[in-house]
Amino acid sequence: MTTLVEAPGEGAGAEPETTRPRPRGLGLGRYVLVRFLLILPTVFVLTTVVFFLMRVIGDPITAAYGDRLTAAQLRQRIHEAGYDRNVFAQYADYLGDIARGDFGTTFTDHVRVGSMLTTYGTATLELVVYSLVVALAVGPVLGTVAARLRDRGADVALRIFAILTYATPVFFVGLLLKLVFAARLGWLPVNGRLTTADEIALEVRGHKSGIYLLDALRAGDGPMAADVLQHAVLPAVALGLLSTGIFLRLFRTNLMSTLDADYVLAARSRGVGEWRLTTRHAARPALVPIITVMGLQVASLLGGAVLTEITFEWKGLGYELAQYLQARDYVAVQGIVVVLAVIVAVVNFLVDVLAAVIDPRVRY
Amino acid sequence: MAVRPSVRRLIPRAHGYQRGMLLAGGAVVAAVVVVAVFAPLLAPYGFAQLRDAHGYFGAQRPPSARHWLGTTVGGYDVLSRVIWGSQTAFEVIVAGTVVALLLGSLLGLASGYAGGRADGVLVALTDAIYAFPALLLAIVLAIVVSGGSSGRWSGILSTAVTVTIIFLPQYFRVVRAETTRLKHEPFVESARVVGVPRRRILVRHILVNATRTLPLVVTLNAGGAVATLAGLGFVGYGIEPTAAAEWGYDLNRAQSDIAAGIWWTALFPGLAIALTVLGITLFGEGLNDVRDPRLRARRTPRREPPPGPAEVRESAGLLDVEHLSVSFTTDGGTVDAVEDVSLTVAPGEILAIVGESGSGKTVTARSALALLPDTASARGVVLVRGRDVLRAGGRELRRVRGRDIAVIFQEPGTALNPVHTVGWQIAEALRAHRSITRRQARARAVELLDRVGIPDPDLRVGHYPHQFSGGQQQRIVIALALALDAPLLVADEPTTALDVTVQADILDLLRDLRDTRHVAIVLITHNMGVVADLADRVAVMRRGRLVEQADVRTLFAAPRHEYTRALLAAVPRLSVERPASPPLSGDTVVEARGLVVEYPGRLGSPAFRAVDGVDLRIARGEVLGLVGESGSGKTTIARAVAGLVPAGGDLRVLGVDLAGSRERQFRTVRRHLGFVFQDPATSFNPKRTIGDGIAEPLRAHGDPTAAEVRRRVGELLDAVQLDAGHAGRYPHELSGGQRQRAALARALALQPRLLIADEPTSALDVSVQQRVLDLFAALQKELGFAVLFISHDLAVVNALADRVGVLYRGRLVEEGERRQVLTSPAHDYTRRLIAASPVPDPVEQAARRAHRLADEATA
C-alpha cells in the first residue's frame, strides 16, 4: 500500500501543486507561524474522521468481547464505560482528552496509548532513521547521476531500478531479504531487534532510552551494538529501498529541470565547470520542490514502517497496531492511528519550514 | 482503462526506452487482465480446493508435476491461488478507480471553478486525507466497511471504498489545479466575456482540457489499488481463503514459512503483486514521460570528440563566423535553423543581428560560445579571438566562456540563480577563471555593481536576485558579463523584457561600456528602434540566412534587400502624421468615475490597488488608447470594463452600472462586447476548431442553424482576410498572426458596440503586427465600434487611437486627443515615456538621445 501514493504532478519535475499557503512574500517567522497553525485543522479533521468512523461500527466493547460475554454483561460494561451516551458528548470528551495529550487507554491490556510513544515509538523512530540513512546515502547520489546522464543507458537502468523499488510492496521485499540472507545464507537474524540474551541484559540494566543502539553504546557494550546493527540491516534495507526509489526519482526529475534552467546556462556561459553547475547551481533550487514532495512522502514512509515492523516482528508502533488489530481492541487502534497522524502532521510542518529556509525568496 | 485511445497516438511519439516502458507495461497489464478474465480456464484447481480425486494436496509441498508452484500452509495449490488472485485484483482495480475518477474529477472541476470558501474547505479536507498514512486509513475503513467480516464481496467492497477515498483527493487535486489554471486562460475568458453559459464553459472549455494528467493518476490509482488490497491482506484484513484468492493474505500466511526455508509459498504471490504494480507503473510513467515534452527522451546526434586542442588562428579578429550552419534534431525530423552565415566583429564595434522569430539570430549568437542544446549540430567555423570554439574541448571552452566572450540574457529574472546572492554569483564567475581570495572577489563584485549603477553596492552585494527590480537584475547580469573584462559581449534581446524607460537606461549603459572600455557587442534584437539607438553595423537575418549587412545609417537610409525594406516599412512610428481626431461626440459607451480595482492580499497582507481612481469615457465609434508600463493597471482596466474583475467606484458600460450589478443583469450587455487577448497561443481552445470558437458568441446569444453558422463564420473569416477553410482547422495549425486575426473575427461575430483589445499585437512579429493593425483600423472604420485599446507601445497607439490615456501606477496621469498627447504632452511622465521610446532612425535617434541625456544632466 505504501508505494504509489504520491502527487502525480511531481512527475513533471515542476513544483508540486501545494494548496498550502505559498510562502512567497511573507517573512519566515510569519510563515512558520501560519504553517504551524495549519497543523491544528489537519489534526482536527483527522481525529474527527477517525472518531466517527470507529463509532459507525458500534462500541469497542462489543467488538472486543462480543463473542465472549452475554448480552447483559455487555450492556453493563458499555454503560460503565459511557459508550451508551450521546455520541457527540463522547466526541467532546474525546477531543478534550486529545487536547490534554491523552490518546486513550487500550482495552485489552490497559496501557496508555500516550506512553506507547516512549516504549514503542522509539523503536519505530530507530527503524525510520536507519532506513533514511540507507535511502539518503543512495537515492540522491543515484538520482544526480541519472539526471546528468539523462537518457543514456545508466539513466534507464536507474530509472527501472527506482520503479522496481517503489512498485514492489515493502513486505514482499522484506520477505525476500529474509528468505535469502537469513533463511538461506544465514548471514543475518530473521526477526526482532535483538537476540533474547541481549534483550534481557538490556532490561536488567534499566534506564533505557528505547533506542537500542544508543543504549548499547552508552553502556559501552560493543558486541551488543553489533547485535543491534545486525538485526537492523534487513528491515532498514527493506524500508530504505522504498524511499531510495522515491528520492532517486525526485532528484532525477527536479535536477533535470533545474539543469535546463536559464541560470545554469548563464553560469555555463561564464565558464563554470559542469560539476559545479550540478552541485552548486542546479542542486539547491531543485531541493525546494524535492523537500516539499518529501513532506508528502512522510505518510507513506510511516505506512511502510508499519508493514516493515510486522514483517520483521520489530516491536514498534506498527507491530503493536497489528497485535491490537488481531485482538479487535479498537480503542488502541484508534489511539495509535491518531498518534501516527499527529506525527505525520508535525513532520510535514517541519519539512515545509526546512523548504522555506532553503529558499531565500521566503526568508527576505 | 480509459487511457487506451490516446495511447495509440502516443506510441509513435515515444521512442527509445520510453517506448519500451510503455509497451512492456502495457503487455504486463494486458496479461494480468487476460489471466483474470480466463482464470477459470487457466487455473488447474479451484482457489479453495484442498483435494482432488487423488486425495488431499497436503500442506507446504514443494513444486512438483501435480503442483507446479507447490502448495500453501493451508494445503491449497499455489499456482491456482495466484491465478485466481488476479481476478480479485482486477475487480478491486475496476471498483476502486471508477468512482474515484468520476467523483474526484467532478469535485475538482466544481471546486476549482467556483473558488471561494467552499473550495477552501474542500482543499483543507482533501489535504488532510492526503497527509494521512494511506495504510492506516485503509485499516480504519476496512474495519468500518467490512465490520471485521471478510467474505468475497465485503472484502472487495471494503478495499474498493478505501482505495476510492485514498485516491479521490488526488483526482481532486489535479483537476482542481488544472481548472484554476484554465479558468483564466484567454479562451475561457473570451467565452465568459460574450456571455457563454457557465455549464457550457465548464464542459466544453475546461473539462476537456483539464483531463491532461488523469491517465497518469488512473495508473497510480490502479497500482495503489493492488498494493492496498495486498497490504490489507498482509496485516490481516484480507479476504478469507475460502471466499476468494487474495495475494496479500497468502503472503501473510506464508510469513512463518520463511524461517523454515519454504520459499514457494511467499515468492509466487509476492511476485504476482510486484509484477502487476510494476506493469501498471511502467505504463503510467512511460505515458507521463511521453506526454510531457520536458521529460520526453531527446534524440541527440552523435558527437565526435574533439581531435585535440582547437585550431588557433593568429590573424583573426575578435569574432569570425565562417559558413556557419546549425540544424536541430526534433521529433518531426531535422530542422535547419541557421544556413551558411558568415560574420565578423571588430574590437569596440556594436553589430546588431536583427530578424523576426525563427530567423536564427539567437542560435547564431549562441554558437559563438558553443552554447547550443544537445539536439543541435553545427557545421562551419566560429573563431573567438582566433580559437575555433565549435571544435574546442570542455576545458578549453570553459576558458573561453566568460573570459573572451560573455553573454547578457533576455530574461534577467531567470538568468540569475534565485538561491544565491548576487555577490556569490559574481565571485563564482571570477573564481572560475582566476585564483583570488574571497575578500578580493567580494571587493571586485562591489566594484562591478557600482560600475553598472546599482546604488549601495556594499550592501546590495549580499542580496538575492528577487530583491532587485527587473532593470536592476539586468544590470547585475551585465555586471556578471563584465566580471572578467571580456572584450566581446553577446546581448541577446537585452531589453525586450523591460519597460521602455528602463530599456533606455540599459541601452545607455551598454553604449557607455563600449565608449569607455572599448567592448565589442553583438546585439540580438527584433526592435528597430533599439538597433537605431545602439548599433554601428546591422546584419539582417531571415529564415536562417543572412539577407543583408550594412552600416547602420546606410541600412536605414537605403536598404538594399527587399525584406529589409519591408521590415523597416512595417515598423510603427510615433512620427507618422495623422490628422487630429475630432472631439468627443455621440453617446457614451463606457464611463468610469473614480474606478478602483483591488486584488485581495494573501494571509492578512494588505490588498494591492491595481487601479486607483481612474476617470475615463469612450464615446460611440471612438478608439481610446491606454498606454503605460508594466504594473500601470492598463490590463486591469480592460478586464474591469469587460466584467472579468470586480470593480469599485462608478463604472457604466453600455448603459449598465457594472459596479452595482450582478452577472445576470450584465449578461444582456455581453452580446455587445468583444475582447481580443494578448497571447495568440492561448486565445482559442486547443481541443476545438477555429470555426467553433468564432461561432461561440453566435450560439451563446441565439439558436442559429448549422447553415447560418457556417455562412456567418465564412463572412467573418473573410472580413479578417482568412480563408474560409480555416474554420475547420485547430488552433495549433495556424500561425500567431492568423490566430490573432481569427480572434478578431470571434470578437466581431455579434457586431459589438465595444471592442476591448489588450495588447493584441505585442506577441507578434513586426510585419505580422502591421497586417493585424491595418486590418483592425479598416474594420473599425467600416463597422464603427468603439474600442478600448491597451498597449505599451506609443507608436502602435499612434497608429490607431483617437484619444490617448497615459497610466502610471494605477492612475491616469494624462488623457486627451492623440496628437495633443503624443506631440505636446502635459505630464512629466508622458514626456519621459516619449523620450525613452527609441525611434527607428539612427540619425534622429542620435539627436533624441543627446537631447534626453542633456535634459537628464540638467535635471
Interface residues (C-beta under 8 A of the other chain):
Chain A: M1 T2 T3 L4 V5 E6 A7 P8 G9 G11 A12 G13 E17 T19 R20 P21 R22 G25 L26 R30 V34 P41 T42 V45 L46 V49 V50 L53 M54 V56 I57 A63 R150 D151 V156 R159 I163 L164 Y166 A167 T168 P169 F171 F172 L175 L176 K178 L179 A182 A183 R184 V190 N191 T253 M256 S257 D260 A261 D262 Y263 L265 A266 A267 R268 S269 R270 G271 V272 G273 E274 R276 R280 H281 R284 P285 V288 L296 A299 S300 L302 G303 V306 L307 I310 T311 L321 A322 L325 Q326 R328 Y330 V333 Q334 V337 L340 A341 V344 A345 N348 I358 D359 P360 R361 Y364
Chain B: G16 Y17 V123 A124 L125 D127 A128 I129 Y130 A131 F132 P133 A134 L135 L136 A138 I139 V140 L141 I143 V144 G147 G148 I166 Q170 R173 V174 A177 T213 L216 V217 L220 G223 G224 A227 T228 A230 G231 L232 F234 V235 G236 Y237 G248 L251 A254 Q255 I258 A259 A260 G261 W263 A266 L267 G270 I273 A274 V277 L278 I280 T281 L282 E285 N288 D292 R294 L295 A297 R298 T300 L369 L371 G394 L397 R398 R399 V400 R401 G402 R403 A406 V407 F409 E411 T414 A415 L416 N417 P418 V419 H420 Q425 E428 A429 A432 H433 H463 Y464 H466 Q467 V477 L480 A483 L484 R602 L603 S605
